[in-house]
Amino acid sequence: MKKLVVFFIVMFLFLNIDLVAQCPMCKMAAESNLKNGGTAGKGLNAGILYMLLTPYLLVGGLAFWWFKNRKKVIE
């Protein structure tokens, strides 16, 4: 089980996928900016993905902390 978890962590860390996480309105604005030579679309995408990832990291960190610090009951 531990090997599987480590495998997925390593896979996700080194996997380079271009993700597009924009609503249609933001996508139109970003595409318009890119057509005019701007780079706002890339920054907008990175910001959206950052905001999407933050809650998962917080909950995952708390779950990991709880799992590592829980007391085992010996009967």
PDB file of N, CA, C and O in Angstrom:
ATOM      1  N   MET A   1       0.821  -1.199   0.000  1.00  0.00           N
ATOM      2  CA  MET A   1       0.000   0.000   0.000  1.00  0.00           C
ATOM      3  C   MET A   1       0.865   1.263   0.000  1.00  0.00           C
ATOM      4  O   MET A   1       0.576   2.226  -0.710  1.00  0.00           O
ATOM      5  N   LYS A   2       1.933   1.243   0.810  1.00  0.00           N
ATOM      6  CA  LYS A   2       2.809   2.411   0.873  1.00  0.00           C
ATOM      7  C   LYS A   2       3.505   2.661  -0.461  1.00  0.00           C
ATOM      8  O   LYS A   2       3.696   3.804  -0.877  1.00  0.00           O
ATOM      9  N   LYS A   3       3.880   1.565  -1.120  1.00  0.00           N
ATOM     10  CA  LYS A   3       4.546   1.709  -2.421  1.00  0.00           C
ATOM     11  C   LYS A   3       3.610   2.338  -3.445  1.00  0.00           C
ATOM     12  O   LYS A   3       4.041   3.131  -4.282  1.00  0.00           O
ATOM     13  N   LEU A   4       2.329   1.982  -3.376  1.00  0.00           N
ATOM     14  CA  LEU A   4       1.345   2.539  -4.297  1.00  0.00           C
ATOM     15  C   LEU A   4       1.157   4.037  -4.063  1.00  0.00           C
ATOM     16  O   LEU A   4       1.074   4.814  -5.015  1.00  0.00           O
ATOM     17  N   VAL A   5       1.091   4.436  -2.802  1.00  0.00           N
ATOM     18  CA  VAL A   5       0.934   5.858  -2.471  1.00  0.00           C
ATOM     19  C   VAL A   5       2.151   6.638  -2.930  1.00  0.00           C
ATOM     20  O   VAL A   5       2.009   7.708  -3.522  1.00  0.00           O
ATOM     21  N   VAL A   6       3.347   6.124  -2.667  1.00  0.00           N
ATOM     22  CA  VAL A   6       4.575   6.785  -3.098  1.00  0.00           C
ATOM     23  C   VAL A   6       4.627   6.870  -4.616  1.00  0.00           C
ATOM     24  O   VAL A   6       5.040   7.891  -5.167  1.00  0.00           O
ATOM     25  N   PHE A   7       4.211   5.807  -5.296  1.00  0.00           N
ATOM     26  CA  PHE A   7       4.194   5.819  -6.764  1.00  0.00           C
ATOM     27  C   PHE A   7       3.304   6.946  -7.294  1.00  0.00           C
ATOM     28  O   PHE A   7       3.708   7.684  -8.192  1.00  0.00           O
ATOM     29  N   PHE A   8       2.085   7.081  -6.735  1.00  0.00           N
ATOM     30  CA  PHE A   8       1.180   8.125  -7.212  1.00  0.00           C
ATOM     31  C   PHE A   8       1.689   9.515  -6.885  1.00  0.00           C
ATOM     32  O   PHE A   8       1.526  10.434  -7.689  1.00  0.00           O
ATOM     33  N   ILE A   9       2.301   9.690  -5.724  1.00  0.00           N
ATOM     34  CA  ILE A   9       2.860  11.000  -5.388  1.00  0.00           C
ATOM     35  C   ILE A   9       3.958  11.373  -6.367  1.00  0.00           C
ATOM     36  O   ILE A   9       3.986  12.495  -6.873  1.00  0.00           O
ATOM     37  N   VAL A  10       4.863  10.441  -6.637  1.00  0.00           N
ATOM     38  CA  VAL A  10       5.956  10.709  -7.579  1.00  0.00           C
ATOM     39  C   VAL A  10       5.399  10.954  -8.972  1.00  0.00           C
ATOM     40  O   VAL A  10       5.865  11.849  -9.678  1.00  0.00           O
ATOM     41  N   MET A  11       4.403  10.166  -9.375  1.00  0.00           N
ATOM     42  CA  MET A  11       3.820  10.331 -10.706  1.00  0.00           C
ATOM     43  C   MET A  11       3.208  11.728 -10.869  1.00  0.00           C
ATOM     44  O   MET A  11       3.415  12.383 -11.890  1.00  0.00           O
ATOM     45  N   PHE A  12       2.454  12.178  -9.862  1.00  0.00           N
ATOM     46  CA  PHE A  12       1.808  13.487  -9.971  1.00  0.00           C
ATOM     47  C   PHE A  12       2.808  14.628  -9.876  1.00  0.00           C
ATOM     48  O   PHE A  12       2.584  15.692 -10.453  1.00  0.00           O
ATOM     49  N   LEU A  13       3.906  14.426  -9.159  1.00  0.00           N
ATOM     50  CA  LEU A  13       4.911  15.481  -9.058  1.00  0.00           C
ATOM     51  C   LEU A  13       5.665  15.681 -10.370  1.00  0.00           C
ATOM     52  O   LEU A  13       5.996  16.809 -10.737  1.00  0.00           O
ATOM     53  N   PHE A  14       5.930  14.590 -11.068  1.00  0.00           N
ATOM     54  CA  PHE A  14       6.733  14.683 -12.280  1.00  0.00           C
ATOM     55  C   PHE A  14       5.917  14.674 -13.569  1.00  0.00           C
ATOM     56  O   PHE A  14       6.477  14.788 -14.659  1.00  0.00           O
ATOM     57  N   LEU A  15       4.622  14.540 -13.451  1.00  0.00           N
ATOM     58  CA  LEU A  15       3.759  14.551 -14.619  1.00  0.00           C
ATOM     59  C   LEU A  15       3.472  16.005 -14.991  1.00  0.00           C
ATOM     60  O   LEU A  15       2.975  16.771 -14.166  1.00  0.00           O
ATOM     61  N   ASN A  16       3.777  16.376 -16.199  1.00  0.00           N
ATOM     62  CA  ASN A  16       3.603  17.760 -16.633  1.00  0.00           C
ATOM     63  C   ASN A  16       2.443  17.826 -17.621  1.00  0.00           C
ATOM     64  O   ASN A  16       2.582  17.480 -18.794  1.00  0.00           O
ATOM     65  N   ILE A  17       1.304  18.275 -17.122  1.00  0.00           N
ATOM     66  CA  ILE A  17       0.113  18.379 -17.950  1.00  0.00           C
ATOM     67  C   ILE A  17      -0.335  19.837 -17.970  1.00  0.00           C
ATOM     68  O   ILE A  17      -0.396  20.486 -16.926  1.00  0.00           O
ATOM     69  N   ASP A  18      -0.641  20.341 -19.137  1.00  0.00           N
ATOM     70  CA  ASP A  18      -1.213  21.680 -19.246  1.00  0.00           C
ATOM     71  C   ASP A  18      -2.699  21.594 -18.927  1.00  0.00           C
ATOM     72  O   ASP A  18      -3.457  20.964 -19.664  1.00  0.00           O
ATOM     73  N   LEU A  19      -3.114  22.211 -17.856  1.00  0.00           N
ATOM     74  CA  LEU A  19      -4.514  22.184 -17.468  1.00  0.00           C
ATOM     75  C   LEU A  19      -5.163  23.517 -17.785  1.00  0.00           C
ATOM     76  O   LEU A  19      -4.530  24.566 -17.662  1.00  0.00           O
ATOM     77  N   VAL A  20      -6.404  23.482 -18.186  1.00  0.00           N
ATOM     78  CA  VAL A  20      -7.164  24.690 -18.465  1.00  0.00           C
ATOM     79  C   VAL A  20      -8.335  24.713 -17.488  1.00  0.00           C
ATOM     80  O   VAL A  20      -9.229  23.869 -17.549  1.00  0.00           O
ATOM     81  N   ALA A  21      -8.315  25.685 -16.593  1.00  0.00           N
ATOM     82  CA  ALA A  21      -9.342  25.751 -15.553  1.00  0.00           C
ATOM     83  C   ALA A  21      -9.981  27.132 -15.567  1.00  0.00           C
ATOM     84  O   ALA A  21      -9.760  27.934 -14.660  1.00  0.00           O
ATOM     85  N   GLN A  22     -10.761  27.401 -16.582  1.00  0.00           N
ATOM     86  CA  GLN A  22     -11.366  28.724 -16.701  1.00  0.00           C
ATOM     87  C   GLN A  22     -12.842  28.605 -17.024  1.00  0.00           C
ATOM     88  O   GLN A  22     -13.282  27.672 -17.696  1.00  0.00           O
ATOM     89  N   CYS A  23     -13.596  29.576 -16.527  1.00  0.00           N
ATOM     90  CA  CYS A  23     -14.996  29.670 -16.916  1.00  0.00           C
ATOM     91  C   CYS A  23     -15.046  30.239 -18.342  1.00  0.00           C
ATOM     92  O   CYS A  23     -14.049  30.793 -18.805  1.00  0.00           O
ATOM     93  N   PRO A  24     -16.153  30.121 -19.033  1.00  0.00           N
ATOM     94  CA  PRO A  24     -16.228  30.619 -20.413  1.00  0.00           C
ATOM     95  C   PRO A  24     -15.927  32.117 -20.547  1.00  0.00           C
ATOM     96  O   PRO A  24     -15.301  32.542 -21.518  1.00  0.00           O
ATOM     97  N   MET A  25     -16.371  32.904 -19.578  1.00  0.00           N
ATOM     98  CA  MET A  25     -16.135  34.355 -19.641  1.00  0.00           C
ATOM     99  C   MET A  25     -14.638  34.659 -19.494  1.00  0.00           C
ATOM    100  O   MET A  25     -14.085  35.475 -20.232  1.00  0.00           O
ATOM    101  N   CYS A  26     -13.997  33.992 -18.535  1.00  0.00           N
ATOM    102  CA  CYS A  26     -12.559  34.189 -18.334  1.00  0.00           C
ATOM    103  C   CYS A  26     -11.772  33.677 -19.536  1.00  0.00           C
ATOM    104  O   CYS A  26     -10.767  34.268 -19.931  1.00  0.00           O
ATOM    105  N   LYS A  27     -12.241  32.568 -20.114  1.00  0.00           N
ATOM    106  CA  LYS A  27     -11.559  32.000 -21.273  1.00  0.00           C
ATOM    107  C   LYS A  27     -11.588  32.980 -22.444  1.00  0.00           C
ATOM    108  O   LYS A  27     -10.583  33.145 -23.135  1.00  0.00           O
ATOM    109  N   MET A  28     -12.726  33.630 -22.674  1.00  0.00           N
ATOM    110  CA  MET A  28     -12.822  34.611 -23.761  1.00  0.00           C
ATOM    111  C   MET A  28     -11.871  35.775 -23.529  1.00  0.00           C
ATOM    112  O   MET A  28     -11.192  36.225 -24.452  1.00  0.00           O
ATOM    113  N   ALA A  29     -11.824  36.264 -22.284  1.00  0.00           N
ATOM    114  CA  ALA A  29     -10.939  37.385 -21.972  1.00  0.00           C
ATOM    115  C   ALA A  29      -9.471  36.989 -22.141  1.00  0.00           C
ATOM    116  O   ALA A  29      -8.673  37.767 -22.663  1.00  0.00           O
ATOM    117  N   ALA A  30      -9.116  35.786 -21.702  1.00  0.00           N
ATOM    118  CA  ALA A  30      -7.733  35.322 -21.816  1.00  0.00           C
ATOM    119  C   ALA A  30      -7.346  35.101 -23.276  1.00  0.00           C
ATOM    120  O   ALA A  30      -6.246  35.470 -23.690  1.00  0.00           O
ATOM    121  N   GLU A  31      -8.239  34.505 -24.053  1.00  0.00           N
ATOM    122  CA  GLU A  31      -7.945  34.279 -25.478  1.00  0.00           C
ATOM    123  C   GLU A  31      -7.805  35.601 -26.219  1.00  0.00           C
ATOM    124  O   GLU A  31      -6.941  35.742 -27.085  1.00  0.00           O
ATOM    125  N   SER A  32      -8.639  36.556 -25.888  1.00  0.00           N
ATOM    126  CA  SER A  32      -8.552  37.871 -26.511  1.00  0.00           C
ATOM    127  C   SER A  32      -7.210  38.526 -26.175  1.00  0.00           C
ATOM    128  O   SER A  32      -6.573  39.132 -27.036  1.00  0.00           O
ATOM    129  N   ASN A  33      -6.790  38.397 -24.911  1.00  0.00           N
ATOM    130  CA  ASN A  33      -5.522  38.969 -24.493  1.00  0.00           C
ATOM    131  C   ASN A  33      -4.358  38.280 -25.194  1.00  0.00           C
ATOM    132  O   ASN A  33      -3.410  38.943 -25.617  1.00  0.00           O
ATOM    133  N   LEU A  34      -4.419  36.959 -25.321  1.00  0.00           N
ATOM    134  CA  LEU A  34      -3.334  36.220 -25.976  1.00  0.00           C
ATOM    135  C   LEU A  34      -3.240  36.562 -27.459  1.00  0.00           C
ATOM    136  O   LEU A  34      -2.142  36.622 -28.013  1.00  0.00           O
ATOM    137  N   LYS A  35      -4.390  36.787 -28.108  1.00  0.00           N
ATOM    138  CA  LYS A  35      -4.377  37.149 -29.533  1.00  0.00           C
ATOM    139  C   LYS A  35      -3.711  38.502 -29.750  1.00  0.00           C
ATOM    140  O   LYS A  35      -3.120  38.758 -30.799  1.00  0.00           O
ATOM    141  N   ASN A  36      -3.817  39.366 -28.739  1.00  0.00           N
ATOM    142  CA  ASN A  36      -3.211  40.702 -28.841  1.00  0.00           C
ATOM    143  C   ASN A  36      -1.777  40.730 -28.323  1.00  0.00           C
ATOM    144  O   ASN A  36      -1.195  41.805 -28.178  1.00  0.00           O
ATOM    145  N   GLY A  37      -1.208  39.572 -28.046  1.00  0.00           N
ATOM    146  CA  GLY A  37       0.197  39.500 -27.634  1.00  0.00           C
ATOM    147  C   GLY A  37       0.414  39.514 -26.130  1.00  0.00           C
ATOM    148  O   GLY A  37       1.562  39.576 -25.689  1.00  0.00           O
ATOM    149  N   GLY A  38      -0.623  39.461 -25.338  1.00  0.00           N
ATOM    150  CA  GLY A  38      -0.478  39.480 -23.877  1.00  0.00           C
ATOM    151  C   GLY A  38      -0.228  38.094 -23.303  1.00  0.00           C
ATOM    152  O   GLY A  38      -0.313  37.088 -24.008  1.00  0.00           O
ATOM    153  N   THR A  39       0.079  38.060 -22.022  1.00  0.00           N
ATOM    154  CA  THR A  39       0.312  36.777 -21.347  1.00  0.00           C
ATOM    155  C   THR A  39      -0.588  36.623 -20.123  1.00  0.00           C
ATOM    156  O   THR A  39      -0.285  35.825 -19.236  1.00  0.00           O
ATOM    157  N   ALA A  40      -1.671  37.361 -20.062  1.00  0.00           N
ATOM    158  CA  ALA A  40      -2.561  37.308 -18.900  1.00  0.00           C
ATOM    159  C   ALA A  40      -3.259  35.956 -18.772  1.00  0.00           C
ATOM    160  O   ALA A  40      -3.602  35.549 -17.662  1.00  0.00           O
ATOM    161  N   GLY A  41      -3.473  35.265 -19.865  1.00  0.00           N
ATOM    162  CA  GLY A  41      -4.156  33.974 -19.833  1.00  0.00           C
ATOM    163  C   GLY A  41      -3.407  32.924 -19.036  1.00  0.00           C
ATOM    164  O   GLY A  41      -4.015  32.149 -18.298  1.00  0.00           O
ATOM    165  N   LYS A  42      -2.087  32.896 -19.180  1.00  0.00           N
ATOM    166  CA  LYS A  42      -1.288  31.917 -18.445  1.00  0.00           C
ATOM    167  C   LYS A  42      -1.326  32.209 -16.945  1.00  0.00           C
ATOM    168  O   LYS A  42      -1.432  31.288 -16.135  1.00  0.00           O
ATOM    169  N   GLY A  43      -1.243  33.460 -16.581  1.00  0.00           N
ATOM    170  CA  GLY A  43      -1.304  33.835 -15.168  1.00  0.00           C
ATOM    171  C   GLY A  43      -2.674  33.567 -14.576  1.00  0.00           C
ATOM    172  O   GLY A  43      -2.781  33.137 -13.428  1.00  0.00           O
ATOM    173  N   LEU A  44      -3.712  33.813 -15.338  1.00  0.00           N
ATOM    174  CA  LEU A  44      -5.080  33.560 -14.887  1.00  0.00           C
ATOM    175  C   LEU A  44      -5.282  32.063 -14.645  1.00  0.00           C
ATOM    176  O   LEU A  44      -5.876  31.666 -13.642  1.00  0.00           O
ATOM    177  N   ASN A  45      -4.796  31.256 -15.546  1.00  0.00           N
ATOM    178  CA  ASN A  45      -4.891  29.798 -15.393  1.00  0.00           C
ATOM    179  C   ASN A  45      -4.151  29.320 -14.153  1.00  0.00           C
ATOM    180  O   ASN A  45      -4.670  28.505 -13.391  1.00  0.00           O
ATOM    181  N   ALA A  46      -2.941  29.828 -13.952  1.00  0.00           N
ATOM    182  CA  ALA A  46      -2.150  29.420 -12.790  1.00  0.00           C
ATOM    183  C   ALA A  46      -2.847  29.835 -11.498  1.00  0.00           C
ATOM    184  O   ALA A  46      -2.846  29.074 -10.531  1.00  0.00           O
ATOM    185  N   GLY A  47      -3.437  31.016 -11.464  1.00  0.00           N
ATOM    186  CA  GLY A  47      -4.142  31.483 -10.278  1.00  0.00           C
ATOM    187  C   GLY A  47      -5.359  30.635  -9.958  1.00  0.00           C
ATOM    188  O   GLY A  47      -5.614  30.331  -8.793  1.00  0.00           O
ATOM    189  N   ILE A  48      -6.105  30.255 -10.965  1.00  0.00           N
ATOM    190  CA  ILE A  48      -7.291  29.419 -10.759  1.00  0.00           C
ATOM    191  C   ILE A  48      -6.889  28.044 -10.233  1.00  0.00           C
ATOM    192  O   ILE A  48      -7.526  27.516  -9.322  1.00  0.00           O
ATOM    193  N   LEU A  49      -5.842  27.468 -10.802  1.00  0.00           N
ATOM    194  CA  LEU A  49      -5.386  26.157 -10.339  1.00  0.00           C
ATOM    195  C   LEU A  49      -4.839  26.238  -8.918  1.00  0.00           C
ATOM    196  O   LEU A  49      -5.021  25.307  -8.132  1.00  0.00           O
ATOM    197  N   TYR A  50      -4.178  27.328  -8.583  1.00  0.00           N
ATOM    198  CA  TYR A  50      -3.664  27.522  -7.228  1.00  0.00           C
ATOM    199  C   TYR A  50      -4.824  27.583  -6.225  1.00  0.00           C
ATOM    200  O   TYR A  50      -4.765  26.957  -5.167  1.00  0.00           O
ATOM    201  N   MET A  51      -5.862  28.327  -6.555  1.00  0.00           N
ATOM    202  CA  MET A  51      -7.021  28.422  -5.665  1.00  0.00           C
ATOM    203  C   MET A  51      -7.756  27.092  -5.559  1.00  0.00           C
ATOM    204  O   MET A  51      -8.343  26.796  -4.518  1.00  0.00           O
ATOM    205  N   LEU A  52      -7.735  26.294  -6.606  1.00  0.00           N
ATOM    206  CA  LEU A  52      -8.378  24.984  -6.588  1.00  0.00           C
ATOM    207  C   LEU A  52      -7.601  23.999  -5.723  1.00  0.00           C
ATOM    208  O   LEU A  52      -8.204  23.157  -5.058  1.00  0.00           O
ATOM    209  N   LEU A  53      -6.290  24.088  -5.719  1.00  0.00           N
ATOM    210  CA  LEU A  53      -5.436  23.148  -5.004  1.00  0.00           C
ATOM    211  C   LEU A  53      -5.367  23.424  -3.504  1.00  0.00           C
ATOM    212  O   LEU A  53      -5.214  22.487  -2.721  1.00  0.00           O
ATOM    213  N   THR A  54      -5.473  24.671  -3.088  1.00  0.00           N
ATOM    214  CA  THR A  54      -5.280  25.050  -1.690  1.00  0.00           C
ATOM    215  C   THR A  54      -6.183  24.300  -0.713  1.00  0.00           C
ATOM    216  O   THR A  54      -5.664  23.783   0.276  1.00  0.00           O
ATOM    217  N   PRO A  55      -7.500  24.203  -0.919  1.00  0.00           N
ATOM    218  CA  PRO A  55      -8.321  23.461   0.050  1.00  0.00           C
ATOM    219  C   PRO A  55      -7.937  21.984   0.158  1.00  0.00           C
ATOM    220  O   PRO A  55      -7.985  21.410   1.245  1.00  0.00           O
ATOM    221  N   TYR A  56      -7.563  21.376  -0.949  1.00  0.00           N
ATOM    222  CA  TYR A  56      -7.174  19.974  -0.915  1.00  0.00           C
ATOM    223  C   TYR A  56      -5.879  19.784  -0.129  1.00  0.00           C
ATOM    224  O   TYR A  56      -5.748  18.810   0.612  1.00  0.00           O
ATOM    225  N   LEU A  57      -4.928  20.696  -0.280  1.00  0.00           N
ATOM    226  CA  LEU A  57      -3.695  20.606   0.487  1.00  0.00           C
ATOM    227  C   LEU A  57      -3.947  20.799   1.977  1.00  0.00           C
ATOM    228  O   LEU A  57      -3.352  20.104   2.801  1.00  0.00           O
ATOM    229  N   LEU A  58      -4.822  21.735   2.331  1.00  0.00           N
ATOM    230  CA  LEU A  58      -5.134  21.964   3.745  1.00  0.00           C
ATOM    231  C   LEU A  58      -5.802  20.749   4.380  1.00  0.00           C
ATOM    232  O   LEU A  58      -5.393  20.308   5.454  1.00  0.00           O
ATOM    233  N   VAL A  59      -6.814  20.213   3.733  1.00  0.00           N
ATOM    234  CA  VAL A  59      -7.517  19.048   4.270  1.00  0.00           C
ATOM    235  C   VAL A  59      -6.593  17.838   4.290  1.00  0.00           C
ATOM    236  O   VAL A  59      -6.595  17.082   5.260  1.00  0.00           O
ATOM    237  N   GLY A  60      -5.816  17.644   3.255  1.00  0.00           N
ATOM    238  CA  GLY A  60      -4.871  16.535   3.216  1.00  0.00           C
ATOM    239  C   GLY A  60      -3.808  16.656   4.301  1.00  0.00           C
ATOM    240  O   GLY A  60      -3.440  15.661   4.927  1.00  0.00           O
ATOM    241  N   GLY A  61      -3.315  17.868   4.526  1.00  0.00           N
ATOM    242  CA  GLY A  61      -2.323  18.093   5.580  1.00  0.00           C
ATOM    243  C   GLY A  61      -2.893  17.809   6.958  1.00  0.00           C
ATOM    244  O   GLY A  61      -2.229  17.193   7.792  1.00  0.00           O
ATOM    245  N   LEU A  62      -4.121  18.255   7.201  1.00  0.00           N
ATOM    246  CA  LEU A  62      -4.770  17.981   8.486  1.00  0.00           C
ATOM    247  C   LEU A  62      -5.013  16.487   8.673  1.00  0.00           C
ATOM    248  O   LEU A  62      -4.803  15.961   9.766  1.00  0.00           O
ATOM    249  N   ALA A  63      -5.448  15.805   7.632  1.00  0.00           N
ATOM    250  CA  ALA A  63      -5.675  14.369   7.717  1.00  0.00           C
ATOM    251  C   ALA A  63      -4.367  13.626   7.981  1.00  0.00           C
ATOM    252  O   ALA A  63      -4.335  12.688   8.777  1.00  0.00           O
ATOM    253  N   PHE A  64      -3.299  14.039   7.319  1.00  0.00           N
ATOM    254  CA  PHE A  64      -1.993  13.417   7.536  1.00  0.00           C
ATOM    255  C   PHE A  64      -1.522  13.646   8.967  1.00  0.00           C
ATOM    256  O   PHE A  64      -1.030  12.720   9.613  1.00  0.00           O
ATOM    257  N   TRP A  65      -1.669  14.885   9.471  1.00  0.00           N
ATOM    258  CA  TRP A  65      -1.266  15.214  10.831  1.00  0.00           C
ATOM    259  C   TRP A  65      -2.058  14.390  11.840  1.00  0.00           C
ATOM    260  O   TRP A  65      -1.493  13.862  12.798  1.00  0.00           O
ATOM    261  N   TRP A  66      -3.374  14.279  11.622  1.00  0.00           N
ATOM    262  CA  TRP A  66      -4.213  13.492  12.524  1.00  0.00           C
ATOM    263  C   TRP A  66      -3.787  12.026  12.495  1.00  0.00           C
ATOM    264  O   TRP A  66      -3.683  11.390  13.544  1.00  0.00           O
ATOM    265  N   PHE A  67      -3.542  11.489  11.303  1.00  0.00           N
ATOM    266  CA  PHE A  67      -3.173  10.090  11.160  1.00  0.00           C
ATOM    267  C   PHE A  67      -1.854   9.786  11.869  1.00  0.00           C
ATOM    268  O   PHE A  67      -1.722   8.749  12.517  1.00  0.00           O
ATOM    269  N   LYS A  68      -0.887  10.682  11.747  1.00  0.00           N
ATOM    270  CA  LYS A  68       0.423  10.468  12.363  1.00  0.00           C
ATOM    271  C   LYS A  68       0.387  10.651  13.878  1.00  0.00           C
ATOM    272  O   LYS A  68       1.182  10.027  14.581  1.00  0.00           O
ATOM    273  N   ASN A  69      -0.513  11.488  14.404  1.00  0.00           N
ATOM    274  CA  ASN A  69      -0.532  11.815  15.826  1.00  0.00           C
ATOM    275  C   ASN A  69      -1.628  11.124  16.620  1.00  0.00           C
ATOM    276  O   ASN A  69      -1.785  11.403  17.809  1.00  0.00           O
ATOM    277  N   ARG A  70      -2.378  10.246  16.013  1.00  0.00           N
ATOM    278  CA  ARG A  70      -3.434   9.579  16.756  1.00  0.00           C
ATOM    279  C   ARG A  70      -2.821   8.536  17.690  1.00  0.00           C
ATOM    280  O   ARG A  70      -1.781   7.945  17.396  1.00  0.00           O
ATOM    281  N   LYS A  71      -3.479   8.332  18.797  1.00  0.00           N
ATOM    282  CA  LYS A  71      -2.988   7.367  19.780  1.00  0.00           C
ATOM    283  C   LYS A  71      -3.592   6.002  19.491  1.00  0.00           C
ATOM    284  O   LYS A  71      -4.788   5.878  19.231  1.00  0.00           O
ATOM    285  N   LYS A  72      -2.762   5.003  19.539  1.00  0.00           N
ATOM    286  CA  LYS A  72      -3.235   3.640  19.319  1.00  0.00           C
ATOM    287  C   LYS A  72      -3.674   3.064  20.666  1.00  0.00           C
ATOM    288  O   LYS A  72      -2.934   3.129  21.647  1.00  0.00           O
ATOM    289  N   VAL A  73      -4.865   2.510  20.704  1.00  0.00           N
ATOM    290  CA  VAL A  73      -5.399   1.928  21.921  1.00  0.00           C
ATOM    291  C   VAL A  73      -4.962   0.469  21.978  1.00  0.00           C
ATOM    292  O   VAL A  73      -5.242  -0.309  21.066  1.00  0.00           O
ATOM    293  N   ILE A  74      -4.287   0.114  23.037  1.00  0.00           N
ATOM    294  CA  ILE A  74      -3.830  -1.262  23.232  1.00  0.00           C
ATOM    295  C   ILE A  74      -4.766  -1.919  24.231  1.00  0.00           C
ATOM    296  O   ILE A  74      -4.899  -1.460  25.366  1.00  0.00           O
ATOM    297  N   GLU A  75      -5.403  -2.977  23.812  1.00  0.00           N
ATOM    298  CA  GLU A  75      -6.354  -3.655  24.703  1.00  0.00           C
ATOM    299  C   GLU A  75      -5.755  -4.919  25.280  1.00  0.00           C
ATOM    300  O   GLU A  75      -6.412  -5.618  26.051  1.00  0.00           O
TER     301      GLU A  75
END
